[in-house]
Amino acid sequence: MPLLPSLPDPAHLSDLFARYPDNLRPLMEFHDGLLRGEGALSVGQRELIAAYVSALNACRFCAGSHKAYAEVFGFDPDLIDALVADPETARVDDRLRPLLAYVAKLNALPARLTDADAAAVYAAGWSEEALYEAVQVCALFNMMNRIVEGTGINFDYAQDPEAHPARASTPEAQEMSYTAFADRIEAARRSGG
């Protein structure tokens, strides 16, 4: 049940932002810049990290949403569940493993990160830029997970996977998907819907 009485049940993130649109556009522009812009990590890798962090935080809405995006950009959505269940045996590229371990530790115990954690990422061939992108994605989804969980967003893509706008889509169609989300919310508000 949503924790904000003005939201419908089930509540989707779009319901929350339609009710409280302040700062939606800059937030979605940041999402597009970080998750869709040029970078050292591929778009799929960034979406995989978003889904993984969200799953680690037990944020069903964000984990489900970003699993769908990760799939559009080339990752098996079941990989996220496998990573959460046992990151050591999950079928993930060996090069990604230390980067995902870094993100998991950052997510749970950021003050316990060490030089050795970063060194493992660099030894796998990642650049400082790649590590910083991963840190930013982790930080963004810690914030988004708390917005979703703190307001009681309870729409679950596992219950209705066809409802995701990226379902059966292409990477090209999802190029600026977060800004497009803001556009849809703003258009609905202008039309009174």
Secondary structure by P-SEA (a helix, b strand, c coil): ccccccccccccaaaaaaacccaaaaaaaaaaaaccccccccaaaaaaaaaaaaaaacaaaaaaaaaaaaaaaccccaaaaaaaaccccccccccaaaaaaaaaaaacccccccaaaaaaaaaacccaaaaaaaaaaaaaaaaaaaaaaaaccccccccccccccccccccccccaaaaaaaaaaaaaaaacc
